Amino acid sequence: MITDERCSVFIESLSPGMTPFLEELEGKAQESGIPIIRPASRSLLRYLLAENEPESLLEIGTAVGFSAIFMASCSFADIHIDTIENYEKHIKAARANIKAAHMEDRIRLLEGDAEAVLADLADRSAVYDMIFVDAAKAQYPDYLPLCKKLLRRGGVLVSDNVLFDGDIVQSRYAVRRRDRTIHSRMRQYLRLISEDQGLVTTILPIADGMALSVKKE
Ligand SMILES: C[S@@+](CC[C@H](N)C(=O)[O-])C[C@H]1O[C@@H](n2cnc3c(N)ncnc32)[C@H](O)[C@@H]1O
């Protein structure tokens, strides 16, 4: 957590809460150690869905379907979500959860490695109003050119976990050796989205760090 813990707990206490189905799914994911979006990220996504009313959304990193179901259930538009996952165990669980949430007509699970699926979508000229990136952190720079292609002008690219729980500001040698690749790749990603002339980006120190980029060209 980057922000003061008491402050985060206070802000969380003001959030409107979730459906019993999502509460249960959150509990199960936490018990199994499956990382899902944190309350502050949920709140921001909910706000963005209300502000932008996207009708098409692409998510990279489904896990067990929690964030996709959350976004579909709090969307203010008739949204369709495509969500990408490559881990067989998560795919199976996500399919079951999407079915149990009666969201099969709104959420399509695309199986496979994100980069390959993104390239395939781009080949088919798919376009989305909003893209939510929440997969392998070290791969974010690789996803970027394809995300830009798949995002409509004026669309929003939302990237989660970009501040690495605050460790992004540490020198490379201060982070654990096994985290160094992610650390440098995430720094590279933040530079790319911040310096890209076609994007207007803001980086928010909430949850694990979230970046919002609007496509301007
Ligand atoms: C942080 S979890 C996603 C959590 C989910 N968005 C939520 O909040 O409910 C990241 C997911 O991305 C998946 N993932 C990682 N690398 C991937 C890749 N190259 N292609 C597709 N999925 C990938 C992982 O298997 C994992 O399920």
The ligand as a MOL file (V3000), in Angstrom:
LIG
                    3D

  0  0  0     0  0            999 V3000
M  V30 BEGIN CTAB
M  V30 COUNTS 27 29 0 0 0
M  V30 BEGIN ATOM
M  V30 1 C -3.4140 -9.8530 -11.2920 0
M  V30 2 S -4.1650 -11.2020 -12.0560 0 CHG=1
M  V30 3 C -5.6100 -10.5040 -12.7650 0
M  V30 4 C -6.6460 -10.1550 -11.7460 0
M  V30 5 C -7.9900 -9.7760 -12.3360 0
M  V30 6 N -7.8710 -8.7000 -13.2850 0
M  V30 7 C -8.9180 -9.3500 -11.2180 0
M  V30 8 O -8.6900 -8.2600 -10.6570 0
M  V30 9 O -9.8470 -10.1000 -10.8900 0 CHG=-1
M  V30 10 C -3.1650 -11.4280 -13.4690 0
M  V30 11 C -3.6350 -12.5440 -14.3970 0
M  V30 12 O -2.9430 -12.3780 -15.6350 0
M  V30 13 C -2.6520 -13.6690 -16.1450 0
M  V30 14 N -1.5340 -13.5430 -17.0730 0
M  V30 15 C -0.2320 -13.3000 -16.7760 0
M  V30 16 N 0.5010 -13.2520 -17.8850 0
M  V30 17 C -0.3340 -13.4780 -18.9220 0
M  V30 18 C -0.1630 -13.5760 -20.3240 0
M  V30 19 N 1.0390 -13.4100 -20.8800 0
M  V30 20 N -1.2340 -13.8230 -21.0910 0
M  V30 21 C -2.4680 -13.9700 -20.5310 0
M  V30 22 N -2.6970 -13.8990 -19.1950 0
M  V30 23 C -1.6480 -13.6620 -18.4060 0
M  V30 24 C -2.3050 -14.4830 -14.8960 0
M  V30 25 O -2.4350 -15.8670 -15.1440 0
M  V30 26 C -3.3070 -13.9430 -13.8810 0
M  V30 27 O -4.4570 -14.7310 -13.8460 0
M  V30 END ATOM
M  V30 BEGIN BOND
M  V30 1 1 1 2
M  V30 2 1 2 3
M  V30 3 1 2 10
M  V30 4 1 3 4
M  V30 5 1 4 5
M  V30 6 1 5 6
M  V30 7 1 5 7
M  V30 8 2 7 8
M  V30 9 1 7 9
M  V30 10 1 10 11
M  V30 11 1 11 12
M  V30 12 1 11 26
M  V30 13 1 12 13
M  V30 14 1 13 14
M  V30 15 1 13 24
M  V30 16 1 14 15
M  V30 17 1 14 23
M  V30 18 2 15 16
M  V30 19 1 16 17
M  V30 20 1 17 18
M  V30 21 2 17 23
M  V30 22 1 18 19
M  V30 23 2 18 20
M  V30 24 1 20 21
M  V30 25 2 21 22
M  V30 26 1 22 23
M  V30 27 1 24 25
M  V30 28 1 24 26
M  V30 29 1 26 27
M  V30 END BOND
M  V30 END CTAB
M  END
